[in-house]
């Protein structure tokens, strides 16, 4: 429950309130766990994940991105992989997406099935 509560609190924190000092008027007071996530994400694009969190790392990253929070530098762990490995990973991922899209029924057919239901 705490993880879900923290995620909702973080979603509600927008504009000046995100990361504002707890002493500043109008600043949203973020729980310590959320502040730790925000700080690390802002620094390196990394997110500490705690036990039994109901939301994935990607959910937190998308939320911080939507808030306009851009990491100051990239995570140095990215340098550990050869460029060819990264390129192959994305090529494989792209191929899987294309295959899944091609397996979908045509739009008109899908809409006709929905209308008949």
C-alpha distances in whole Angstrom, upper triangle without the diagonal:
4,5,5,6,9,10,11,12,14,15,17,19,22,26,27,23,22,23,25,26,24,27,28,28,26,24,20,18,16,14,15,13,14,18,18,17,19,22,23,23,25,27,27,25,23,19,18,15,13,12,9,9,8,11,15,17,19,16,16,20,21,19,20,24,23,23,26,25,28,28,31,32,31,30,33,31,33,36,36,36,40,40,41,38,36,39,39,35,35,38,36,33,36,38,35,34,37,38,35,36,39,38,37,39,41,39,42,42,38,38,41,39,36,39,40,37
4,5,5,6,9,10,10,12,14,15,17,20,23,24,21,19,19,22,22,20,24,25,25,23,21,17,15,13,10,12,10,11,14,15,14,17,19,20,20,22,24,25,23,21,17,15,13,11,11,9,8,9,11,14,16,18,16,15,18,20,17,19,22,22,21,25,23,26,25,28,30,29,27,30,29,31,34,34,35,39,39,41,38,35,38,38,35,35,38,37,34,36,38,35,34,38,39,36,37,41,40,38,41,43,41,44,44,40,40,43,41,39,41,43,40
4,5,5,6,9,10,11,12,14,16,19,22,23,20,18,18,21,22,21,24,25,26,24,21,17,16,13,10,12,9,9,13,13,12,14,17,17,17,20,22,22,20,17,14,12,10,8,9,8,5,6,8,11,12,15,12,11,15,16,14,16,19,19,19,22,20,23,23,26,27,26,24,27,26,28,31,31,32,35,35,37,34,32,34,35,31,31,34,33,30,32,34,32,31,34,35,32,34,37,36,35,38,40,38,41,41,37,38,41,39,36,39,41,38
4,5,5,6,9,10,11,13,14,18,21,23,20,18,19,22,23,22,25,26,26,23,21,17,16,13,12,14,12,11,15,16,14,16,19,19,19,21,24,24,21,19,16,15,13,12,12,10,7,6,7,11,13,15,12,11,15,16,14,16,19,18,18,21,21,23,24,27,28,27,26,29,28,29,33,33,33,37,36,38,35,33,35,35,32,31,34,33,30,32,34,31,30,33,34,31,32,36,35,33,36,37,36,38,38,35,35,38,36,33,36,38,35
4,5,5,6,9,10,11,13,16,20,21,17,16,17,19,20,19,22,23,23,20,18,14,13,11,10,12,11,10,14,15,14,15,19,20,19,21,24,24,22,21,17,17,15,14,14,13,10,10,11,14,16,17,14,13,17,17,14,16,19,19,18,21,20,24,24,27,29,28,28,31,30,31,35,35,36,39,39,41,38,35,37,38,34,34,37,36,33,35,37,35,33,37,37,34,35,39,38,36,39,40,38,41,41,37,37,41,39,36,38,40,37
4,5,5,6,9,10,11,14,17,18,15,13,14,16,18,16,20,20,21,19,16,12,11,8,7,9,8,6,10,12,11,12,15,16,16,18,20,21,19,17,14,13,12,12,13,13,10,10,10,13,14,15,13,11,14,15,12,13,17,17,16,19,17,20,21,24,25,25,24,28,27,28,32,32,33,36,36,38,35,33,35,36,33,32,35,35,31,33,36,34,32,36,37,34,35,39,38,37,39,41,39,42,42,38,38,42,40,37,40,42,39
4,5,5,6,9,10,13,16,18,15,13,14,17,19,18,22,22,22,19,17,13,13,10,10,12,10,8,11,13,11,11,15,16,15,17,20,20,17,16,13,13,12,12,14,13,9,9,8,10,11,12,9,8,11,12,9,11,14,14,13,16,16,18,19,22,24,24,23,26,26,27,30,31,31,34,34,36,33,30,33,33,30,29,32,32,28,30,33,30,29,32,33,31,31,35,35,33,36,37,35,38,38,35,35,38,37,34,37,39,36
4,5,5,6,9,12,15,17,14,13,15,17,19,18,22,21,21,18,16,12,13,11,11,14,13,10,13,16,14,14,17,19,17,19,22,23,20,20,17,17,16,16,17,16,13,11,11,14,15,15,12,11,14,14,10,12,15,14,13,17,17,20,21,25,27,26,26,30,29,30,33,34,35,38,37,39,36,33,35,36,33,32,35,34,31,32,35,32,30,34,35,32,32,36,36,34,36,37,35,38,38,34,34,38,36,33,36,38,35
4,5,5,6,10,13,15,11,10,12,14,16,14,18,18,17,15,13,9,9,7,8,12,11,9,11,14,13,12,16,18,17,18,21,22,20,20,17,17,16,16,18,17,14,14,13,16,16,17,14,12,15,15,11,12,16,15,13,17,16,20,21,24,26,26,26,30,30,30,34,35,35,38,38,40,38,35,37,38,34,33,37,36,33,34,37,35,33,36,38,35,35,39,39,37,39,40,38,41,42,38,38,41,40,37,39,42,39
4,5,5,8,11,13,10,8,10,12,15,14,18,17,18,15,12,9,9,7,9,11,10,7,9,12,10,9,13,15,13,14,17,19,16,16,14,15,15,15,18,17,14,14,12,14,14,14,11,9,12,12,8,9,12,11,10,13,12,16,17,20,22,22,22,26,26,27,30,31,32,35,34,37,34,31,33,35,31,30,34,34,30,32,35,33,31,34,36,33,33,37,37,36,38,39,37,40,41,37,37,41,39,37,39,42,39
4,5,7,11,13,11,10,12,15,17,17,20,19,19,16,14,11,12,11,12,15,14,10,13,15,13,12,15,17,15,16,19,20,18,18,16,17,17,18,20,19,15,14,12,14,14,14,11,9,12,11,7,9,11,10,9,12,13,16,18,21,23,23,24,28,28,28,31,33,33,36,35,37,35,31,33,34,31,30,33,33,29,30,33,31,29,32,34,31,31,35,35,33,35,36,34,36,37,34,34,37,36,33,36,38,36
4,6,10,12,9,9,12,13,16,16,18,17,16,13,12,9,11,10,13,16,15,12,14,17,15,14,17,19,18,18,22,23,21,21,19,20,20,21,23,22,18,17,16,18,18,18,14,13,15,14,10,11,14,12,10,14,14,18,20,23,26,26,27,31,31,31,34,36,36,39,38,40,38,35,36,38,35,33,36,36,33,34,37,35,32,35,37,34,34,38,38,36,38,38,36,38,40,36,36,39,38,35,37,40,38
4,7,8,6,5,9,10,13,13,15,14,14,10,9,6,9,8,11,14,14,11,11,15,14,11,14,17,16,15,19,21,19,19,18,19,20,20,23,23,19,19,17,19,18,18,15,13,15,14,10,10,13,11,9,12,12,16,18,20,23,24,25,29,29,30,33,34,35,38,37,39,38,34,36,38,35,33,36,37,33,34,37,36,33,36,39,36,36,39,40,38,40,41,38,41,42,39,38,42,41,38,40,43,41
4,6,6,5,9,10,14,14,17,14,14,11,9,8,11,11,15,17,17,14,14,17,15,13,15,18,16,15,19,21,19,20,19,21,22,23,26,25,22,21,19,20,19,19,16,14,15,14,10,10,12,10,7,9,11,14,17,19,22,23,25,28,30,29,32,34,35,37,36,39,37,34,35,37,34,32,36,36,33,33,37,35,33,36,38,36,35,39,39,37,40,40,37,40,41,38,37,41,41,38,40,43,41
4,5,6,9,9,13,14,16,13,13,10,9,10,13,13,17,19,20,16,15,18,17,14,16,19,17,15,18,21,19,21,20,23,24,26,29,29,25,25,22,23,22,21,19,17,17,16,13,11,13,11,7,9,10,14,17,18,22,23,25,29,30,30,33,35,36,38,36,39,38,34,36,38,35,33,37,38,34,34,38,37,34,37,40,38,37,40,41,39,42,41,39,42,43,40,40,43,43,40,42,45,44
4,6,8,6,10,12,13,10,10,8,7,8,12,13,16,18,19,16,14,18,17,14,15,18,17,15,18,21,20,22,21,23,25,26,30,30,26,27,24,25,24,23,21,19,19,18,15,14,15,14,10,11,12,15,17,18,22,24,26,29,31,31,33,36,37,39,38,41,40,36,38,40,38,36,39,40,37,37,41,40,38,40,43,41,40,44,45,43,45,45,42,45,47,44,43,47,47,44,46,49,47
4,6,5,8,9,11,9,9,6,4,5,8,9,13,15,16,13,12,16,15,12,14,17,17,15,18,21,20,21,20,21,23,24,27,27,24,24,22,23,22,22,20,17,18,18,15,13,15,14,11,13,12,16,18,19,23,24,26,29,30,31,34,36,37,39,38,41,40,36,38,40,37,36,39,40,37,37,41,40,37,40,43,40,40,44,44,43,45,45,43,45,47,44,43,47,46,43,45,48,46
4,5,9,10,13,11,12,10,7,6,8,8,12,13,14,10,9,12,12,9,11,14,13,11,15,17,16,17,16,18,19,21,24,24,21,21,19,20,19,19,17,14,14,15,12,10,12,12,8,10,9,13,14,16,19,21,22,25,27,27,30,32,33,36,35,38,36,33,35,37,34,32,36,37,33,34,38,37,34,37,40,38,37,41,42,40,43,43,41,44,45,42,42,45,45,42,44,47,45
4,6,8,11,10,12,11,8,7,8,8,11,11,13,10,7,10,11,8,8,12,12,10,13,16,15,16,15,17,19,20,23,24,21,22,20,21,19,20,18,15,15,17,14,11,14,14,11,12,10,13,14,15,18,20,21,24,25,26,29,31,32,35,34,37,36,33,35,37,34,33,37,37,34,36,39,38,36,39,42,40,40,43,44,43,45,46,44,47,48,45,45,48,48,45,47,50,48
4,6,8,7,9,8,5,7,8,9,12,13,15,13,10,13,14,11,12,15,15,13,16,19,19,20,19,20,22,23,27,27,24,26,24,25,23,23,22,18,19,20,17,14,17,17,13,14,13,16,17,17,21,23,24,27,29,30,32,34,36,38,38,41,39,36,38,41,38,37,40,41,38,39,43,42,40,42,45,43,43,46,47,46,48,48,46,49,51,47,47,51,50,47,49,52,50
4,5,5,8,9,6,8,8,10,12,13,15,14,11,14,16,13,13,16,17,15,17,21,21,22,21,21,23,24,27,28,26,27,26,27,25,26,24,21,22,23,20,17,20,20,17,18,16,19,19,19,23,25,26,28,30,31,34,35,37,40,40,43,41,38,41,43,40,39,43,44,41,42,45,44,42,46,48,46,46,50,50,49,51,52,50,53,54,51,50,54,53,50,53,55,53
4,6,8,9,6,7,6,8,11,11,15,13,11,14,16,14,14,18,19,18,20,23,23,23,21,22,23,23,26,27,25,26,25,27,25,27,25,21,23,24,21,19,22,22,18,20,18,21,22,22,25,27,28,31,32,33,36,37,39,42,42,45,43,40,43,45,42,41,45,45,42,43,47,45,44,47,49,47,47,51,51,49,52,53,50,53,54,51,51,54,53,50,52,55,53
4,6,9,7,10,9,12,14,15,18,17,15,18,20,18,17,21,22,20,22,26,26,26,25,25,27,27,30,31,28,30,29,30,29,30,28,25,26,27,24,22,25,25,21,22,21,24,24,24,28,30,31,33,35,36,39,40,42,45,45,48,47,43,46,48,45,44,48,48,45,47,50,49,47,50,52,50,50,54,54,53,55,56,53,56,57,54,54,57,57,53,55,58,56
4,6,5,9,10,13,16,17,20,18,15,19,20,18,18,21,22,20,22,25,26,26,25,26,28,28,31,32,29,30,29,30,29,30,28,24,25,26,23,21,23,23,19,20,19,22,23,23,27,29,30,33,35,36,38,40,42,45,44,47,46,43,45,47,45,43,47,48,45,45,49,48,46,49,51,49,49,52,53,51,54,54,51,54,56,52,52,55,55,52,54,57,55
4,5,9,10,14,17,19,21,19,18,21,22,20,20,24,24,22,25,28,28,29,27,28,30,30,33,33,30,31,30,31,30,31,28,26,27,27,23,22,24,23,20,21,21,24,25,26,29,32,33,36,38,39,41,43,45,47,46,49,48,45,47,49,46,45,48,49,46,46,50,49,46,49,52,49,49,53,53,51,53,53,51,53,55,52,51,54,54,51,52,56,54
4,6,9,12,16,18,20,18,16,20,21,18,19,23,22,21,24,27,26,27,26,27,28,28,31,31,28,28,27,29,28,28,25,23,24,24,20,19,21,20,17,18,19,22,24,25,28,30,32,35,36,37,40,42,43,45,45,47,46,43,44,47,44,42,46,46,43,44,47,46,43,46,49,46,46,49,50,48,50,50,47,50,51,48,47,51,50,47,49,52,50
4,6,9,13,14,17,14,13,16,17,14,16,19,19,17,20,23,23,23,22,23,24,25,28,28,25,26,24,26,25,25,23,20,21,22,18,17,19,18,15,16,16,19,21,22,25,27,28,31,33,34,36,38,40,42,42,44,43,40,42,44,41,40,43,44,40,41,45,43,41,44,46,44,44,48,48,46,49,49,46,49,51,47,47,50,50,47,48,51,49
4,6,10,12,14,11,11,15,15,13,15,18,18,17,20,22,21,22,20,21,22,22,25,25,22,22,21,23,22,23,20,17,19,19,16,15,18,17,14,16,15,19,20,22,25,27,27,31,32,32,35,37,38,41,40,43,41,38,40,42,39,38,41,42,38,39,43,41,39,42,44,42,42,45,46,44,46,47,44,47,48,45,44,48,47,44,46,49,46
4,7,9,12,10,9,13,14,12,14,17,18,17,20,22,22,21,19,19,20,20,22,23,20,21,20,22,22,23,21,18,20,21,17,16,19,19,16,18,17,20,21,23,25,27,27,30,31,32,35,36,38,41,41,43,41,38,41,43,39,38,42,42,39,40,44,42,40,43,45,43,43,47,47,45,48,48,46,49,50,46,46,49,49,45,48,50,48
4,6,8,6,6,9,10,9,11,14,15,15,17,20,19,18,15,15,16,16,19,19,17,18,17,19,18,20,17,14,16,18,14,13,17,17,14,17,15,18,19,21,23,24,24,27,28,29,32,33,35,38,38,40,38,35,38,39,36,35,39,39,36,37,40,39,37,40,42,40,40,44,44,42,45,46,44,47,47,44,44,47,46,43,46,48,46
4,6,5,6,9,10,11,12,14,15,16,18,20,19,18,15,14,14,14,16,17,15,16,16,18,17,20,17,14,17,19,16,15,19,19,17,20,18,20,20,22,24,25,24,27,27,29,32,33,34,38,38,40,38,35,38,39,36,36,39,39,36,38,41,39,37,41,42,40,40,44,44,43,45,47,45,48,48,45,45,48,47,44,46,49,46
4,5,5,6,9,10,10,12,14,15,16,18,18,16,14,12,13,12,15,17,15,17,17,18,17,20,18,15,17,20,17,16,20,21,18,20,18,20,19,21,23,23,22,25,25,27,30,30,32,36,36,39,36,34,37,38,35,35,39,38,35,38,41,39,38,41,43,40,41,45,45,44,47,48,46,50,50,46,47,50,49,46,49,51,48
4,5,5,6,9,10,11,12,14,16,17,16,14,11,9,9,9,12,13,11,14,13,15,14,17,15,12,15,17,15,14,18,19,18,20,17,19,18,20,21,22,20,23,23,25,28,28,30,33,34,36,33,31,34,35,32,32,35,35,32,34,37,35,34,38,39,37,38,42,42,41,44,45,44,47,47,43,44,47,46,43,46,48,46
4,5,5,6,9,10,10,12,14,15,14,13,10,10,10,11,14,15,12,14,13,14,12,15,13,10,12,14,12,11,15,16,14,16,14,16,16,18,20,20,19,22,23,24,27,28,29,32,33,35,33,30,33,34,31,30,34,34,31,33,36,34,32,36,38,35,36,40,40,39,42,43,41,44,45,41,42,45,44,41,44,46,44
4,5,5,6,9,10,10,12,14,14,13,11,11,12,13,17,18,15,17,16,17,15,17,16,12,14,16,14,12,15,16,14,16,13,15,14,16,18,19,19,22,22,24,27,28,29,33,33,35,33,31,33,35,32,31,35,35,32,34,37,36,35,38,40,38,38,42,42,41,44,45,44,47,47,44,44,48,47,44,47,49,47
4,6,5,6,8,10,11,12,12,10,8,8,10,11,15,17,14,17,16,16,14,16,16,12,13,16,15,13,16,18,16,17,14,15,14,15,17,17,16,19,19,21,24,25,27,30,30,33,31,28,31,33,30,30,34,33,31,33,36,35,34,37,39,37,38,41,42,41,44,45,44,47,48,44,45,49,47,45,48,50,48
4,6,5,6,8,10,11,9,8,5,6,8,10,14,15,13,15,13,12,10,12,12,8,9,13,11,9,13,15,14,15,12,13,12,14,15,15,14,17,18,19,22,23,24,28,28,30,28,25,28,30,27,26,30,30,27,29,32,31,30,33,35,33,34,38,38,37,40,42,40,44,44,41,42,45,44,42,44,47,44
4,6,5,6,9,10,9,9,8,9,12,14,17,19,16,17,15,15,12,13,13,9,9,12,10,7,11,13,11,12,8,10,10,12,14,15,15,18,19,20,23,24,26,29,28,31,29,26,29,31,28,27,31,31,28,30,33,32,31,34,36,34,35,38,39,38,41,42,40,44,44,41,42,45,44,42,45,47,45
4,5,5,6,9,9,9,9,10,13,15,19,21,18,20,18,17,15,16,16,12,12,15,14,11,13,16,14,14,10,11,9,11,12,14,13,16,18,19,22,23,25,28,28,31,29,27,29,31,29,28,32,32,30,32,35,34,33,36,38,37,37,41,41,41,44,45,43,47,48,44,45,49,48,45,48,51,49
4,5,5,6,7,6,6,8,11,14,17,20,17,20,17,16,13,14,15,12,11,15,14,11,13,16,15,15,11,11,8,10,11,11,10,13,14,16,18,19,21,25,25,28,26,23,26,28,25,25,29,30,27,29,32,31,31,34,36,34,35,39,39,39,42,43,42,46,46,43,44,48,47,45,48,50,48
4,5,5,4,5,6,9,12,15,18,20,17,19,16,14,11,12,13,9,8,11,11,8,10,13,12,12,8,8,6,9,10,10,10,13,14,15,18,19,21,23,23,26,24,21,24,26,23,23,26,27,24,26,29,29,27,31,33,31,32,36,36,36,39,40,39,42,43,40,41,45,44,42,44,47,45
4,6,6,8,9,12,15,18,22,23,20,22,19,18,14,15,15,12,10,13,12,9,10,13,11,10,6,6,4,6,8,10,11,14,16,16,19,21,22,25,24,28,26,23,26,28,26,25,28,29,27,28,32,31,30,33,35,34,34,38,39,38,41,42,40,44,45,42,43,46,46,44,46,49,47
4,6,8,10,12,16,19,22,24,22,24,21,19,16,17,18,15,13,16,16,12,13,16,15,14,10,9,5,5,6,8,9,11,14,15,17,19,21,23,23,26,25,22,25,28,25,25,29,30,27,29,32,32,31,34,36,35,36,39,40,40,43,44,43,46,47,45,45,49,48,46,49,52,50
4,5,9,11,15,18,21,23,21,23,20,18,14,15,17,14,12,15,16,13,13,17,16,15,11,9,5,6,5,5,5,8,10,11,13,15,17,20,20,23,21,19,22,24,22,21,25,26,24,26,29,29,28,31,33,33,33,36,38,38,41,42,41,45,45,43,44,47,47,45,48,50,49
4,7,10,13,16,20,21,19,20,17,15,11,11,13,11,8,11,12,10,10,14,14,13,9,8,5,8,7,6,6,10,11,11,14,16,17,20,19,22,21,18,20,22,20,19,23,24,21,23,26,26,25,28,30,29,30,33,34,34,37,38,37,41,42,39,40,44,43,41,44,46,45
4,7,10,13,16,18,16,18,15,13,9,10,13,10,8,12,13,11,12,16,16,15,12,11,9,11,10,9,7,10,10,11,14,15,17,20,20,23,21,18,21,23,20,20,24,24,22,24,27,26,25,29,31,29,30,34,34,34,38,39,38,42,42,39,41,44,43,41,44,47,45
4,6,10,13,15,12,14,12,10,7,9,10,8,8,11,12,10,12,15,15,16,13,13,11,14,14,12,11,14,13,15,18,18,19,23,23,25,23,20,23,25,22,22,25,25,23,25,28,26,26,29,31,29,31,34,34,34,37,39,38,41,42,38,40,43,42,40,43,45,43
4,7,10,13,11,14,12,11,8,12,13,10,11,15,15,13,16,18,18,19,16,16,14,17,16,15,13,15,14,17,20,19,21,25,25,28,25,23,26,27,24,24,28,27,25,28,30,29,28,32,33,31,33,36,36,36,40,41,40,44,44,41,42,45,44,42,45,47,44
4,7,9,7,10,9,8,7,11,11,10,11,15,15,14,17,19,19,21,18,19,17,20,20,18,16,18,17,19,22,21,22,26,27,29,25,23,27,27,24,24,28,27,24,27,30,27,27,31,32,30,32,35,35,34,38,39,39,42,42,39,40,43,41,39,43,44,42
4,7,6,10,10,10,10,14,14,12,15,17,17,17,20,22,22,23,21,22,20,23,23,22,19,21,20,22,25,24,25,29,30,32,29,27,30,30,27,28,31,30,27,30,33,30,30,34,34,32,34,37,37,36,40,42,41,44,44,40,42,45,43,41,44,45,43
4,6,9,11,11,12,16,16,15,17,20,20,20,23,24,25,27,24,25,24,27,26,25,22,24,22,24,27,26,27,31,32,33,30,29,32,32,28,29,32,30,28,31,33,30,30,34,34,32,34,38,37,36,39,42,41,44,44,40,41,44,42,40,43,45,42
4,6,9,10,12,15,15,14,18,19,19,20,23,24,24,27,25,26,25,28,28,27,24,27,25,26,30,29,29,33,33,35,31,30,32,32,28,29,32,30,28,31,32,30,29,33,33,31,33,36,35,34,37,39,39,42,41,37,39,41,39,37,40,41,38
4,6,7,9,12,11,11,14,16,15,17,19,20,21,23,21,23,22,26,26,24,22,25,23,25,28,28,28,31,32,33,30,28,31,31,27,27,31,29,26,29,31,28,27,31,32,29,31,34,33,32,35,37,36,40,39,35,37,40,37,35,38,40,37
4,7,10,12,10,11,14,15,14,17,19,19,20,23,22,24,24,27,27,26,24,27,25,26,30,29,29,33,33,34,31,29,31,31,27,27,30,28,25,28,30,27,26,29,30,27,28,32,31,30,32,35,33,36,36,32,33,36,34,32,35,36,33
4,7,8,6,7,11,11,11,13,15,16,17,20,19,20,20,24,24,23,21,24,23,23,27,27,27,30,30,31,28,26,28,28,24,24,27,26,22,25,27,24,23,27,28,25,26,30,29,28,31,33,31,35,34,31,32,35,33,31,34,36,33
4,5,5,7,9,10,11,13,14,16,17,19,18,19,18,22,22,20,18,21,20,20,24,23,23,26,26,27,24,22,24,24,21,20,24,22,19,22,24,21,21,24,25,23,24,28,27,27,30,32,31,34,34,30,32,35,33,31,34,36,34
4,5,5,6,9,10,11,12,14,16,17,15,16,15,18,18,16,15,18,16,17,20,20,20,23,23,25,22,20,22,23,19,19,22,22,19,21,24,22,21,25,26,24,25,29,28,28,31,33,32,36,36,32,34,37,35,34,37,39,37
4,5,5,6,9,10,10,12,14,15,14,15,15,18,18,16,15,19,17,17,21,21,20,23,22,24,21,18,20,21,18,17,20,20,16,18,21,19,18,21,23,21,22,25,26,25,28,30,29,32,32,29,31,34,33,31,34,36,34
4,5,5,6,9,10,11,12,14,14,15,16,20,20,19,18,22,21,20,24,25,24,27,26,28,25,22,24,25,21,20,23,23,19,21,24,22,20,23,25,22,23,27,27,26,29,30,28,32,32,29,30,33,32,30,33,35,33
4,5,5,6,8,10,11,13,11,13,13,17,18,17,16,20,19,19,23,24,24,27,26,28,26,23,25,26,23,22,25,25,22,23,26,24,23,26,28,26,26,30,30,29,32,33,32,35,36,32,33,37,36,33,36,39,36
4,5,5,6,9,10,11,9,10,10,14,15,13,14,17,17,16,20,21,21,24,23,25,23,20,22,23,20,19,23,23,19,21,24,23,21,25,27,25,25,29,29,29,32,33,31,35,35,32,33,37,36,34,37,39,37
4,6,5,6,9,10,10,11,13,16,17,16,17,20,20,19,23,24,24,26,25,26,24,21,22,24,21,19,22,23,19,20,23,22,20,23,25,23,23,27,27,26,29,30,28,32,32,29,30,34,33,31,33,36,34
4,5,5,6,9,9,11,13,17,18,18,18,22,22,22,25,27,27,29,28,30,28,25,26,28,24,23,26,26,23,24,27,25,23,26,28,26,26,30,30,29,32,32,30,33,34,31,31,35,34,32,34,37,35
4,5,5,7,5,8,10,13,15,15,16,20,20,20,23,25,25,28,27,29,27,24,26,28,25,23,27,27,24,25,28,27,25,28,30,28,28,32,33,32,34,35,33,37,38,34,35,39,38,35,38,41,39
4,5,5,5,7,9,13,14,14,16,19,20,19,22,24,24,26,25,27,26,22,23,26,23,21,24,25,22,22,26,25,23,26,28,27,26,30,31,30,33,33,31,34,36,33,33,37,37,34,37,40,38
4,5,7,10,13,16,18,18,19,23,24,23,26,28,28,30,28,30,29,25,26,28,25,23,26,27,24,24,27,26,24,26,29,27,26,30,31,29,32,32,30,33,34,31,31,35,35,32,35,38,36
4,6,9,12,15,17,18,20,23,24,24,27,29,29,31,30,32,31,27,29,31,28,26,29,30,27,27,31,30,27,30,33,31,30,34,35,33,35,35,33,36,38,35,35,38,38,36,38,41,39
4,6,10,12,15,16,18,22,23,22,25,27,28,30,28,30,30,26,27,30,27,25,28,29,26,26,30,30,27,30,33,31,30,34,35,34,36,36,34,37,39,36,36,40,40,37,40,43,41
4,7,9,12,13,15,19,20,20,22,25,25,28,26,29,28,25,26,29,26,24,28,29,26,27,30,30,28,30,33,32,31,35,36,35,38,38,36,40,41,38,38,42,42,39,42,45,43
4,6,9,10,12,16,18,17,19,22,23,25,23,26,25,22,23,26,24,22,26,27,24,25,29,29,27,29,32,31,31,34,36,35,38,38,36,40,41,39,39,43,43,41,43,46,45
4,5,7,9,12,14,14,16,19,20,22,21,24,24,20,22,25,23,22,25,27,24,25,29,29,27,30,33,32,32,35,37,36,39,40,39,42,43,41,41,45,45,43,45,48,47
4,7,10,12,15,15,16,19,21,23,22,25,25,22,24,27,25,24,27,29,27,28,31,32,30,33,36,35,35,38,40,40,43,43,42,45,47,44,45,48,48,46,49,52,50
4,7,9,12,11,13,16,17,19,18,22,21,19,21,24,22,21,25,27,25,26,29,30,29,31,34,34,34,37,39,39,42,42,42,45,46,44,45,49,48,46,49,52,51
4,6,9,8,10,12,14,16,15,19,18,15,17,20,19,18,22,23,22,23,26,26,26,28,31,31,31,34,36,36,39,40,39,43,44,42,43,46,46,44,47,50,49
4,5,6,8,10,12,15,15,18,17,14,17,20,18,18,22,23,21,23,26,26,26,29,31,31,32,34,36,36,40,41,40,44,45,42,44,47,46,45,48,50,49
4,5,6,8,10,13,14,17,16,14,17,20,18,19,22,23,23,25,27,28,28,31,32,33,34,36,38,38,42,43,43,47,47,45,46,50,49,48,51,53,52
4,5,5,8,11,13,15,14,12,16,18,16,17,20,21,20,23,25,25,26,29,30,30,32,34,35,36,40,41,41,45,45,43,45,48,47,46,49,51,50
4,5,6,9,9,12,11,9,12,15,13,14,17,18,18,20,22,23,23,26,28,28,29,32,33,34,38,39,39,43,43,41,43,46,45,44,47,49,48
4,6,7,9,12,11,10,13,15,15,16,19,20,20,22,24,25,26,28,30,31,32,34,36,37,41,42,42,46,46,44,46,49,48,48,51,53,51
4,7,9,12,10,10,14,15,14,16,19,20,20,22,24,25,26,28,30,30,32,34,35,37,41,42,42,46,46,44,46,50,48,48,51,53,51
4,6,8,7,7,10,11,11,13,15,16,17,19,21,22,23,25,26,27,29,31,32,34,38,39,40,43,43,41,44,47,46,45,49,50,49
4,5,5,7,9,10,11,13,15,16,17,19,20,22,23,25,26,28,29,31,32,34,38,39,40,44,44,42,44,47,46,46,50,51,50
4,5,5,6,9,10,11,12,14,15,17,18,20,21,23,24,26,27,29,30,32,36,37,37,41,41,40,42,45,45,44,48,49,49
4,5,5,6,9,10,10,12,14,15,16,18,20,21,22,24,26,27,29,31,34,35,36,40,40,39,41,44,43,43,47,48,48
4,5,5,6,9,10,11,12,14,15,17,18,20,21,23,24,26,27,29,33,34,35,39,39,37,40,43,42,42,45,47,46
4,5,5,6,9,10,11,12,14,15,17,18,20,21,23,24,26,28,31,32,33,37,37,35,38,41,40,40,43,45,44
4,5,5,6,9,10,10,12,14,15,16,18,20,21,22,24,26,30,31,32,35,35,34,36,39,39,39,42,44,43
4,5,5,6,8,10,10,12,14,15,16,18,20,21,23,25,28,29,31,34,34,33,36,38,38,38,41,42,42
4,6,5,6,9,10,11,12,14,15,17,19,20,21,23,27,28,29,33,33,31,34,37,36,36,39,40,39
4,5,5,6,8,10,10,12,14,15,16,18,20,21,25,26,27,31,31,29,32,34,34,34,37,39,38
4,5,5,6,9,10,11,12,14,15,16,18,20,24,25,26,30,30,28,31,34,33,34,37,38,38
4,5,5,6,9,10,11,12,14,15,17,19,23,24,26,29,29,27,30,33,32,32,35,37,36
4,5,5,6,9,10,11,12,14,16,17,21,22,23,27,27,25,28,30,29,30,33,34,34
4,5,5,6,9,10,11,12,14,16,19,20,21,25,25,24,26,29,28,29,32,33,33
4,5,5,6,9,10,11,12,15,18,19,21,24,24,23,26,28,28,28,31,33,32
4,5,5,6,9,10,11,13,16,18,20,23,23,21,24,27,25,26,29,30,30
4,5,5,6,9,10,11,15,16,17,21,20,19,22,24,23,24,27,28,28
4,5,5,6,9,10,13,14,16,19,19,18,21,23,23,24,27,28,28
4,6,5,6,9,12,14,16,19,18,18,21,23,22,23,26,27,27
4,5,5,7,10,13,14,18,17,15,18,20,19,20,23,24,24
4,5,5,9,10,11,15,14,13,16,18,18,18,22,23,23
4,5,8,9,12,15,14,13,17,18,18,19,22,23,24
4,7,9,12,14,13,12,16,17,16,18,21,21,21
4,6,8,11,10,9,12,14,13,14,17,18,18
4,6,8,6,6,10,11,10,12,15,15,16
4,6,5,6,9,10,11,13,14,16,17
4,5,5,6,9,10,11,12,14,16
4,6,5,6,9,10,10,12,14
4,5,5,6,9,10,11,13
4,5,5,6,9,10,11
4,5,5,6,9,10
4,5,5,6,9
4,5,5,6
4,5,5
4,6
4
